[in-house]
Amino acid sequence: MTSNTPQPVTFKPSGPLTGKISVPGDKSISHRALILSALAVGKSRITGLLEGEDVLATAAAMRAMGARIEKKDEVWTVHGVGVGGLIQPAVALDMGNSGTSTRLLMGLVASHGISATFVGDASLSKRPMGRVIDPLSEMGADIQARATSDYKSCLPLTVRGICPAIPIEYRLPVASAQVKSAILLAGLNTPGITRIIEPVLTRDHSETMLKGFGADINVETDAEGCRIISLTGEAELKPQKIKVPGDPSSAAFMVVAALIIPGSDIIVENVGINPTRAGLFEVLQDMGGDIRFRKKRTVGGEPVADIHVRHSSLSGIDIAADIAPSMIDEFPILFIAAAMAEGTTTTRGLHELRVKESDRLSQMAKGLEALGVELTEKDDGLIIHGSGGKPLAGGRTRPVIETALDHRIAMSFAVAGLMTKSGLTIDDIAPVQTSFPGFQNLMAELSS
């Protein structure tokens, strides 16, 4: 897991970024590939798996519940135990910094006759879990969580599963792929039909992969435009061969860096462009970004392309709230693009950013102000007045940016440092290992 000793790093102004690179595998798909492979009967093979700390936490948890998971060369092999075949973990499941691991595995345990205690690092232990606890409790699971001054339900928490669980119909009160996926995973070992009503479309990797593994799952759209996801429980999943595409959330940092640094011209190869994840690229194109998708293809049911990016003069825009679910993790790096644009960028509908690894609205606002960016922080977004392409942060003193143990805050300001007058220092680069091992090496490769 990430070191407890802070690792400050200084990022200095850079010349043009050029060349071709590949980013690590998609984090969302990697989590789900491990979990569903562990629930299949037989041997699944996974290539391209993200080997960041978040995904490794999921792998460790699935091993603790009975799955045999091995790696040889670039291939991960998972010997599944079958739906209903999980065993009681002997120790608490350490989720590190991974909210995705925690929420998805809470759903998995909820419908099995076992109990599991979930623990995490200081950042994860502050994040609310109530939105997952509510539907899982309706299904019959007994969940005991720690209360804090901010939230009633945080880690450490214990899930006591029930078998058989109760199938439910649940309307998502907030747009959350993690909540949706937790319910679906619980539904796999629940007799009858578990039904989810999704008013706002969120990333659909769980539905796509469940279908690929042979689950009886159906997705329809009702007259109001809501997605109705129905899953028939007591599923029998079949082992698969999975190739994980590059993570668009990781590619985002390279894409924005190339857009804002004059003379840049890069290609990021083999990136997933699932429409439920591609909101950032659409917004950047609307801002004037020269972003083109080459060699579009489908890999394992997921759309993939090579992304060609050239430096562009960006313009501030008003970003609609309804696009937020398709780019919720990318707003920190979008704020950097907005800080370099000509004019004002307005964002709204981003309440979710306040309960991520950090309060991302507050942390990004604080860091941008340290770079001399004019902005207004609202309850649900930022209004950013861009520099018109001029380098950020005047003066001889290099600002020190507080990352609050948040990997996306760290990487976003690492990119910003490339377009400052004298550089900036990230107070701790260590959290980047949770999602993007090799980030600094890839950035150096593009600027060499």
DOKOL-785799 format. One record per residue: residue in one letter; x, y, z of N, C-alpha, C in turn. Coordinates in steps of 0.02 Angstrom, whole numbers, plus 50000, padded with zeros to 5 digits. Layout:
REM DOKOL-785799
AXYZXYZXYZ
...
***
This chain:
REM DOKOL-785799
M500424994050000500005000050000500435006350000
T500115012049990500485018349987500875019650051
S501475022250045501905023750102501585029150145
N501695028650211501445033750257501905039850258
T502495039350228502965044950226502835049050163
P502675055550170502545059650111503135059750063
Q502975059749998503485059849946503385066049902
P503645071849923503555077949883503945077549818
V503665080249765503985080349700503845087149668
T504365089949635504295096349600504195095149525
F503705098449496503575098149424503715105049393
K504155105049343504395111349314504115112249243
P504175118449217503935119749149504235114849099
S503835112949050504045107949001504005110648930
G504425107848888504355109148816503795104848788
P503715104748722503165100948691503175093548710
L502585090648717502515083548728502405080148660
T502785075048646502725071548582502815064048592
G502525060248545502625053048545501995049048555
K502075042348557501535037748569501635034248636
I501105033648675501145030148738500515025948749
S500545021448796499955017748819499895019048894
V499275019648918499165020548989498945013949020
P498995013349086498795007049119498065005349107
G497894999049123497224996649111496695000349151
D496085000149125495515003549155495385000949226
K495355005549274495275003549344494595000549357
S494065003549331493395001049342493314993949314
I493554992949253493504986349222493944981249258
S494534983349281494984978749316494664976149380
H494354980549420494014978249480493494972949463
R493074974449415492514970049398492754963549366
A493294963849328493564957849297493784952949351
L494124955349403494344950949457493754948049496
I493274952249513492704950049553492294944849516
L492114946349453491684941749416492054935349398
S492704935849384493094929749371493104925249433
A493144928449492493154924549554492484921249568
L491954923749538491284920949547491094915949493
A491494915449441491374910549388491604903649410
V491364898549377491574891749391492094889849338
G492724889649358493254888049311493794893449311
K494194893349258494794897549254494704903149203
S494774909349227494754915249183495454918049175
R495584921249118496224924449106496114931749090
I496524936049122496454943349114497124946149092
T497134950049038497724953749017497564961149020
G498094965149029498004972449033497744974849100
L497714970549150497454972449215497864978149246
L497524983149272497864988449308498164985649372
E498814986649382499144984049441499274989649492
G498804994149498498834999349549498594996649615
E498695000349668498544997949735497804996649746
D497365000649714496654999649722496444992749697
V496674991049637496484984549607496814978749645
L497424979749668497754974549706497384973249772
A497064978349799496654977449860496054972949845
T495754973849787495204969349767495444962249758
A496024961349726496304954649716496434951249784
A496714954949831496864952149896496214950049932
A495694954149926495064952549959494744946249929
M494774945549863494484939649831494874933349850
R495534934049857495934928349882495714926449953
A495604931449994495404930250063494734926750068
M494324927450015493664924250014493644917949971
G494234915349954494264908649925494504908049854
A494534913449816494744912849747495504912049743
R495744908149694496454907449682496634912149624
I497064916949638497254922049588498004922149581
E498244921149520498964920849507499144925349448
K499774927449447500024931349390500664928149363
K500684927249297501284924849264501394929149203
D501974932249199502124937149146501584942549147
E501214943449093500704948749090500004946049099
V499934939749115499284936549119499094935049191
W498504937249211498224935649276497724929849266
T497794924649306497344918949303496934918649367
V496284917949359495834917749417495444911249415
H495514907249468495134901049475494524902649519
G493944902949488493354905149524493044899949569
V492664902249619492344897749667491594896949653
G491334900849605490624900549589490224905249633
V489664907649606489204911849645488954907649704
G488994910549763488794906949823489354903049856
G489944902949824490494898949849491014902649890
L490894908949907491384912649945491454909850015
I492054910150043492174907750111492284913650158
Q492214912250222492304917450273493024919850274
P493164926250263493854928650268494104928250340
A494734926250347495014925250415495214931850448
V495324937050408495544943450434495124948950402
A495184955050430494844960750401495104962050330
L494674964350286494854965850217495104973050214
D495744973950198496054980550195495954983450125
M495544988550120495384991550056495854997250037
G496324998850081496795004250066496425010750054
N496485013449993496165019749975495575018849928
S495365012549917494905011049862494175010949884
G493815016149867493105016449877492735011449833
T492985010449771492655005749726492694998649755
S493294996549777493354989949807492864989049864
T492844993949908492424993549967491694992749950
R491444997149909490714997149895490504991049855
L490914989049805490724983149766490754976849809
L491264976149850491334970049889490834969849946
M490614975549971490064975550019489444972249988
G489314973949926488744970849891488834963449882
L489434961349866489584954349856489464950249919
V489714952749976489654949250039488934949050063
A488544954250046487864955150074487404949250062
S487494945650007487034940149992487364933250000
H487924933050033488244926750051488204925650126
G488214919450147488154917850218488804918550255
I489144924150246489784925550279489754932750305
S490254934450346490324941350367491034943650352
A491104950150341491764952950327491804959950356
T492384961450384492524968150410492964971750360
F492774977850342493134981850294493504987550330
V494144988250316494544993750344494904997150286
G495145003250299495485006950247495945012150276
D496265016050232496725021250255496335027250283
A496705032350304496395038150335495895041650289
S496065042050225495625045250176494985041350165
L495055034850152494465030650140494015030350201
S494315030450260493925029850322493495035950336
K493585041250298493175047250305492595047450255
R492585042750208492095043050154491435039650174
P490865042550156490225039750176490045033350139
M489755028550174489555022250145488795021150149
G488445026050175487725025350185487335023850122
R487535026650066487155025650005487175018449981
V487695014650001487725007549985487375003450040
I487455005650102487155001950158486395001750151
D486085007050129485345007350126485045001750083
P485245001050019484934995649980485134988750003
L485764987850025485974981250048485604979150111
S485444983950153485044982550213484344980350193
E484054983450141483404981450117483404974150093
M483984971950069484054965050045484164960150102
G484234962750164484284958450222484954958150256
A485464961350228486124961350259486124965550322
D486544963450370486624967150432487304970750429
I487294977350428487904981250419487994986050477
Q488554985450511488714989750567489324994050548
A489245000650552489765005150530489935010250584
R490525013150578490745018350625490435025050606
A490205028750655489945035450644490495040550656
T490495045850615490955051450624490545057750633
S490895063350644490555069650652490215071950587
D490465069250530490185071250465489675066250438
Y489785059750449489345054750419489185049250470
K488595046150462488375040950508488705034250493
S488955033250432489185026550412489845027050375
C490385025450411491055025450381491435019150401
L492015018050370492455012550390492785014250457
P492965009050496492855001950481492115000150489
L491904995250449491214992750453491224985250442
T490694982050465490624974750458489964973150423
V490014969050372489434966650334489304959450354
R488714958050380488504951150393487994949350341
G488214945250294487784943450238487224938850258
I486724938350214486154933950225486044929850162
C485884923550171485764919050115485174914350132
P484614914950098484524919150038484364926350056
A484604930950014484434937950022483764939349988
I483524945349997482864947249971482954951449907
P482664949249851482714953449791482324959949800
I482594965349775482264971849784482204975449717
E481764980349716481744985249662481984991749693
Y482514994749665482825000549698482945005949647
R482685011749662482795017649620483385021549648
L483895022349608484505025849631484345033149646
P484445035249709484315042349726484845047049700
V485455044449688485995048449658486305044249603
A486615047549554486945043949500487595040949527
S487615034349534488195031049562488275024049532
A488795023149492488935016449465489145011649521
Q489455014249574489665009849629489065007049666
V488565011149679487965008649713487605003649668
K487515005449605487205000949557487554994149555
S488214994349552488604988149546488564984049610
A488564987349668488504983849732487854979849735
I487304983049713486654979649713486654973849664
L486944974749605486974969349555487384963449581
L487944964849614488354959449640487974955749696
A487604959349737487194956049787486654951849754
G486384954449699485844950949664486054944349632
L486704943549619486934937449587486764931249628
N486794931749694486654925949737485984926549773
T485534930549744484874931649773484344928549729
P483924923949755483404920949713482904926149690
G482674925449628482194930249601482534935749561
I482164941149549482404946549506482554952749548
T483174954949544483384961349574483334966649519
R482994972049534482874977149483483114983949507
I483484987449463483744994049479483464999049429
I483215004649454482975010049411483495015549414
E483765017249356484315022049351484085028249312
P483885033549347483645039549312484175042949270
V484815042849293485365045949257485885040649240
L486045040149177486515035049154487195035849187
T487465030349215488145030149241488535024749203
R489185024349217489595019549180489285012649185
D489295009049129488915002749123489354996649117
H489974997049145490424991249140490144985149174
S489794985949230489524980149265489014976449223
E488554980149193488054976949151488374973249092
T488844976549059489174973549001489554967149020
M489924967449076490324961749096489894956049123
L489364957649159488914952449184488614948549126
K488414952149074488134948849015488664944348983
G489284946948979489824943048949489974936648988
F489884936849055490004930949097489414926249098
G488874927949064488304923449058487734924649107
A487744930249143487194931749189486564933349150
D485994931949180485344933649150485174940749170
I485384945549128485294952649143484974956049083
N484504960449098484144963849044484124971349060
V484234975549009484224982849017483724985748969
E483254989548996482744992948954482715000248974
T482385004148933482265011248948481515012448951
D481275015549006480555016649012480345023148979
A479705024648983479435030548950479725037048976
E479985036949038480275043049067481025043749052
G481295038849015482005039148999482455035849050
C482165032749101482565029149151482775022349125
R483385020249143483605013549127483355008749181
I483065003149160482824998049205483264991949196
I483654990249248484124984749245483854979049287
S483724973249256483444967549291483934961749289
L484074958949347484554953449353484224947549388
T484224941749356483954935749386484504932249426
G484354931049490484864928649536484994921249535
E485424919149579485694912349582486014910649515
A486444915349493486744914949427487304909749425
E487434907249365488014903049352488454906649301
L489014909149323489444912949279489964908449247
K490114909849184490594905949146491264909649141
P491814906049148492474909349145492584912749077
Q492984917949078493094922049017493834923549007
K493984925648946494634928748931494504936148921
I494834940248962494684947448963495314951448946
K495234956148901495774960848886495544967748908
V495884970448958495684976848987495974982648945
P495554987148920495814992848882496134998048927
G496495002748899496795008148937496265012448970
D496425015149028495945018849068495865025949042
P495255027949021495165034848997495285040049052
S495175038149115495305042749170496055044049178
S496475039149161497205040149162497435043849100
A497145042049042497315045448980497165052848984
A496665054649024496455061649030497025066349048
F497475064049091498025068449113498495069949054
M498635064849014499075065848957498735070148903
V498085069048894497705072848844497705080248862
V497555081948925497545088948945498245092048941
A498745088248962499425090848959499615092748887
A499435088448839499595089948769499205095848743
L498585096548766498175102248743498445108948766
I498735109248826498915115748854499645117648843
I500075112948823500785114448813500925115648739
P501135121648720501235123348649501695118348614
G501505116748552501915112348510501805104948521
S501385103148569501285096048585500885092448532
D501045085948523500705081748474500815074548496
I500315071448526500395064748554499845060048531
I499965053548538499455048348528499455043848590
V498875043048620498785038448675498415032348648
E498755026748648498495020748614498045016548659
N497575013148626497165007948658496785010448719
V496415015848712496035018848767495295017148761
G494995015148816494275013948816493885020448806
I493405020348761493005026348748492255024848757
N492105020748806491405019448823491035026048832
P490455026848799490095033248804489945035448875
T489875030748921489735032548991490355035049027
R490935035048992491565037349022491895042948982
A491615044748924491965049048877491765056448881
G491435058348935491195065248940491745070348937
L492315068948967492865073848968493085075448898
F493165070448856493415071648788492915075948748
E492265074848760491765078948726491815086248749
V491895087248815491945094048842492565097548815
L493125094048814493745097048789493685098848715
Q493345094648677493225096348607492785102548601
D492285103048644491855109048644492245115348662
M492785114448702493205120148720493705121848665
G493705118048611494155119348556494745114648552
G494735109348592495295104648593495325100448529
D495925099748502496035095648442496155088448466
I495605084748472495615077848496495265073548443
R495625068448418495335064148367495425056848386
F494915052948371494925045848388495095041748325
R495645038148330495895034148273495795026748288
K495735022848235495695015448239495175013148290
K494575015748283494045013648329493895006148319
R493825002648376493674995548374493324993448438
T493104987148441492784984548500493204978848528
V493354979148593493754973948626493374971648687
G493174965248687492804962548744492164966248759
G491834968748707491204972348716491284979748732
E491914982048739492044989048755492334992748695
P492084998748678492375002648624493055005348642
V493525004848596494225006748608494475010848548
A494945015448560495235019348505495925021848527
D496315024148477496925027948490496725035348488
I496955039148538496755046248543497345050548521
H497225054448468497735059048441497575066148465
V498055069148499497945075748531498485080648509
R498275086648490498755092048474498605098048518
H499135101948532499045108148570498505112448539
S498095115448582497525119448558497425125448602
S497135130748573496915136548612496215135148637
L496155134048702495515132248731495115138448750
S494465137648749494005143048769493555140548825
G493425144948874492985143048929492275142048905
I491925137348937491235135948919490815134848982
D490165134648973489695133049026489545125549020
I489735121549070489665114249065489035112049101
A488595108649064487955106449091488045101249146
A487605101449195487655096849252487535089649232
D487145088549179486955081649162487535077549132
I488085080849116488655077049090489105074549146
A488995076849206489435075149263489535067649273
P489005063449270489125056249283489615052949235
S489665055549174490105052449124490825054949129
M490975059349177491655061849184491805063949256
I491455060849304491505063249373492225062949399
D492605057849379493295057249403493775061949367
E493555064749311493995068849270493945076349283
F493495078349328493425085549340494055088849367
P494445085549410495065088949432495525090949375
I495625086549327496065088349271495705093149223
L495045092849219494685097749179494785104749208
F494795105249274494905111849305495585114749285
I496085110549274496725113049251496665115649180
A496305112049137496185114449068495815121049070
A495315121649114494935127849120495375133649143
A495855132249187496305137449211496755140049156
M496875136149103497305138149048496905140948989
A496235140548992495825142648936495735150248934
E495475152648879495295159648871494565160348893
G494445164748943493765165848965493585161649026
T492935161149038492675158149099492365151349086
T492525146549130492215139949128491795139149192
T491165137049183490705136149239490505128849244
T490565126049304490345119149316489835119049372
R489395114149369488865113449420488665106149425
G488275104549477488035097749487488575092949511
L489085095649546489665091549565489695090149640
H489125089449672489115087849743489515081549758
E489515076749711489865070449721490605071449733
L490895076849706491615077949714491815079549786
R491335081249826491495082949896491575076549939
V491395070749913491445064549952491865059349915
K492345061749876492825057249844493415056049892
E493995054249865494575053049908494735059149951
S494545064949926494565071149965493965075249944
D493885081049975493385085849949493725089049888
R493605086249830493975088249771493825095349749
L493225097849761493085104749744493505109449787
S493515108249851493895112549896494645112149883
Q494905105949874495625105149864495855108149798
M495455107149746495645110049681495615117649684
A495105120349717495055127649723495655130549760
K495845127249814496415129549854497065129449814
G497165124049777497775123449737497805128349679
L497235129249646497215133949590497325141049613
E497045142749670497155149549696497895150649713
A498235145349736498955145849749499345147149685
L499055145349629499375146549564499155153149533
G498775157049569498565163549545497945163449502
V497585157949501496975157449460496395160749495
E496015164749459495415167949487494835163049480
L494475161949535493925157149534493425158649589
T492855155549583492345155849635492135148649650
E492145146849714491935140149734491205140349756
K490785136449722490085135749740489985129049776
D489385127949803489235121649837489325115749790
D489145116749726489135111149680489585112049619
G490085116349623490535117149566491005123049574
L491415124149523491875129749521491735134049459
I491845140549467491835145149411492555147649404
I492875145949348493595147149339493705152149282
H494095157349296494285162249246494985160549222
G495035158449159495655155849133496175161049118
S496805158649108497375163149096497465164749022
G497055161648979497145162848908497775159748880
G498005154348911498605150848888499245153248919
K499215158348961499825160948993500025156349051
P500675155449063500905151249119500625153649185
L500505148949230500215150349295500755152049346
A500545154949402500975156149460501585160549446
G501505167049457502075171549450502515171349512
G503075174749509503535175149566504045169649566
R504535170449611505085165749614504935159749658
T504465160449705504315155049752503865149849720
R504065143649725503655138149698503105136449747
P502475136649726501935134749771501985127349790
V501775125749851501725118749873500985117049876
I500795112049836500085110249830499925104449876
E499395105349917499165100049962498715095249923
T498895088749923498515083849885497985080249926
A498015080749992497525077450036497465070050022
L498025066650008498045059449995497615057449935
D497535062049889497085060849831497495060249767
H497465054449736497875053149677497705057749619
R497075059249609496885063549552497065070849564
I497045073049625497285079849641498035080249625
A498415075149647499135075249635499305075349561
M498985071049522499145070849450498915077049413
S498355079849434498105085949402498595091649410
F498855092549471499325098049482500025096449455
A500175089949447500795088249412500765090849340
V500185090049308500095092749240500125100349241
A499795103449290499815110749295500525113349301
G500945109649338501635111849347502015112649283
L501815108949231502155109449166502025116049131
M501495119549153501335126049123501345131649175
T501845131449219501955136849267502585140649247
K502685146449278503285150449264503905147349295
S503835144749356504425142249390504325135449422
G503765132049407503635125549434503215125749497
L503025119849520502665119149583502865112449615
T502715111849679502885105749716502245102449741
I502175096049726501635091949753501855089449821
D501445090249873501665088249940501755080749948
D501415076749906501475069449911501245066249847
I501705063049811501545059749749501355052449760
A501465049849821501355042649835500655040249819
P500115044149832499445041549817499335039749744
V499745042349699499665040849627499705033249615
Q500065029649658500145022449649499485018749654
T498975021849683498325018449689498015017149621
S498135021649572497785020949508498235021349447
F498845024249453499245025549393499985024449407
P500175018249420500895016949428501255018649363
G501825021849368502205023849309502015030549280
F501585034249315501365040749291501945045449275
Q502405046149322502965050749312503405048649253
N503515042149247503935039649192503625041149124
L502965040249119502625041649056502645049049039
M502555053349089502595060549077503295062349053
A503795059449084504485060849064504615058248994
E504325052548976504415049748909504145054348856
L503565057548869503265062048820503665068548812
S503995070648866504345077148863505075076348844
S505315070248834506025069248818506165070248744
***
